[in-house]
């Protein structure tokens, strides 16, 4: 209930803070930044590590002054420590997602659904791929007239089967700093 109240307060604040309406623009973007995407055992809650930095690209289609649709692909990498799999040292979380954005001035609030895949590496030499699982989240961001943007996203994906390992959940936040060509 607290989350819904906070979300409504953010939306109301965005509306009140932006008396002049700007329009979202269509185009490609690239971005990067820090993340805190933790990989947690779905059964025990044990924390196995986190993806800590990455980036990606997207394409945005503007739908009038209030809405846009974004198709994005990103990858975030970090270290991993699974007691049952000591040879696995690296994790990469890849996500292909669609996001619907509500624009209020330069600010936007986006809701996304997407497919996440976890890739684990053994001593950075051999890679194993997990099955893709659908997850979701939301993003709060701001985009300037010149194309530069910054956003904070929160994502959660449950039930990813790690290769030769346990069932895991991936959740956390991402900061995206980037540029959109208009």
C-alpha positions in Angstrom: 0.0 0.0 0.0 2.9 2.3 0.8 4.3 1.8 -2.7 1.0 2.7 -4.4 0.8 5.9 -2.3 4.4 6.8 -3.2 3.8 6.2 -6.8 0.7 8.4 -6.8 2.6 11.1 -5.0 5.4 11.0 -7.6 2.8 11.3 -10.5 1.0 14.1 -8.8 4.3 16.0 -8.2 5.2 15.5 -11.8 1.9 17.0 -12.9 2.1 20.0 -10.6 5.8 20.7 -11.4 5.3 20.9 -15.1 2.8 23.6 -16.2 4.3 23.7 -19.7 3.9 20.5 -21.7 6.8 19.3 -23.9 6.6 16.5 -26.3 8.6 13.2 -26.3 10.7 12.6 -29.4 11.2 9.5 -31.5 14.7 8.1 -32.0 17.5 5.9 -31.0 19.3 6.2 -27.7 22.4 4.7 -26.0 23.0 4.8 -22.3 25.1 3.4 -19.5 25.5 3.6 -15.8 25.7 1.8 -12.4 23.3 -0.8 -11.2 22.5 -2.9 -8.2 20.8 -6.0 -9.7 21.1 -8.7 -7.1 20.9 -12.4 -7.9 19.1 -14.2 -5.0 18.3 -17.9 -4.5 14.5 -18.1 -4.9 14.1 -20.8 -2.2 16.6 -19.8 0.5 17.0 -16.0 -0.1 20.8 -16.4 -0.2 22.5 -13.4 -2.0 24.8 -14.7 -4.8 26.1 -11.4 -6.1 25.1 -8.4 -8.2 25.4 -6.9 -11.6 27.0 -3.6 -11.0 27.6 -1.7 -14.3 26.3 -1.9 -17.9 24.5 -0.1 -20.6 22.2 -0.6 -23.6 20.3 1.0 -26.4 16.6 1.7 -27.1 14.3 3.1 -29.7 11.4 5.4 -28.7 8.2 6.0 -30.7 6.4 9.2 -29.6 2.6 8.9 -29.4 1.5 12.5 -29.1 2.4 14.7 -26.2 1.7 12.3 -23.3 2.8 8.8 -24.3 5.7 7.0 -25.9 6.6 3.4 -26.5 10.2 2.3 -26.0 11.8 -1.0 -27.0 15.1 -1.4 -25.1 17.9 -3.9 -24.8 20.5 -3.7 -22.0 23.2 -5.7 -20.4 24.6 -5.3 -16.9 27.6 -7.4 -15.5 29.1 -8.1 -12.2 30.6 -10.8 -9.9 28.8 -13.9 -8.7 29.4 -16.3 -5.8 27.3 -19.5 -5.7 28.6 -22.0 -3.1 27.3 -24.9 -5.1 29.1 -23.7 -8.2 32.5 -22.3 -7.1 33.8 -22.2 -10.7 31.2 -19.6 -11.6 32.6 -16.1 -11.0 30.8 -13.6 -13.4 27.2 -12.8 -14.1 25.6 -10.8 -16.9 21.9 -9.9 -16.9 20.5 -9.2 -20.3 17.0 -7.7 -20.8 14.8 -7.1 -23.8 11.8 -5.0 -22.7 9.0 -2.9 -24.0 8.2 0.2 -21.9 5.2 2.5 -22.0 6.0 6.0 -20.8 3.7 8.8 -19.5 5.3 12.2 -20.2 4.7 15.3 -18.1 6.9 18.0 -19.4 10.5 16.7 -19.6 9.8 14.1 -16.9 8.5 10.6 -17.6 7.2 7.6 -15.7 7.7 4.3 -17.6 6.2 0.8 -16.9 8.0 -2.1 -18.6 7.6 -5.8 -19.2 10.5 -7.8 -20.7 12.4 -11.0 -21.0 15.5 -11.3 -18.8 18.3 -13.8 -19.4 21.2 -14.5 -17.0 24.6 -15.5 -18.4 27.1 -16.9 -16.0 30.8 -17.4 -16.8 33.4 -19.8 -15.4 36.6 -18.0 -15.0 35.6 -15.7 -17.9 36.2 -18.5 -20.4 33.1 -20.6 -20.8 29.5 -19.2 -20.7 26.2 -20.8 -19.8 22.9 -19.3 -20.6 19.8 -19.5 -18.4 16.2 -19.6 -19.8 14.5 -16.3 -20.4 11.8 -15.3 -17.9 9.4 -12.4 -18.1 9.8 -9.7 -15.5 8.7 -6.1 -15.0 9.4 -2.8 -13.4 9.2 1.0 -13.6 11.4 3.9 -14.5 11.4 7.6 -13.5 13.4 9.9 -15.7 14.0 13.3 -17.3 15.1 14.1 -20.9 16.4 17.4 -22.0 15.6 19.2 -25.2 19.2 18.4 -26.4 18.7 14.7 -26.2 20.5 14.0 -22.9 18.6 12.0 -20.3 18.9 10.4 -16.9 16.6 7.8 -15.3 16.3 5.5 -12.3 14.7 2.1 -13.0 13.6 -0.6 -10.7 13.2 -4.2 -12.1 12.2 -7.6 -10.8 12.3 -11.0 -12.5 11.5 -14.2 -10.6 12.1 -17.8 -11.4 15.3 -17.8 -13.5 16.9 -21.2 -13.6 20.7 -20.7 -13.3 22.7 -23.2 -15.4 23.5 -26.3 -13.3 22.4 -24.2 -10.3 19.4 -23.1 -8.2 16.3 -21.2 -9.2 17.0 -17.4 -8.8 15.3 -14.1 -8.6 17.0 -10.9 -10.1 15.9 -7.5 -8.8 17.3 -4.1 -8.1 17.8 -0.7 -9.5 19.6 0.8 -12.5 20.8 4.4 -13.2 20.8 5.2 -16.9 22.6 8.2 -18.3 22.4 8.6 -22.0 21.7 10.4 -25.2 18.8 10.2 -27.7 19.2 11.2 -31.4 16.2 13.2 -32.5 
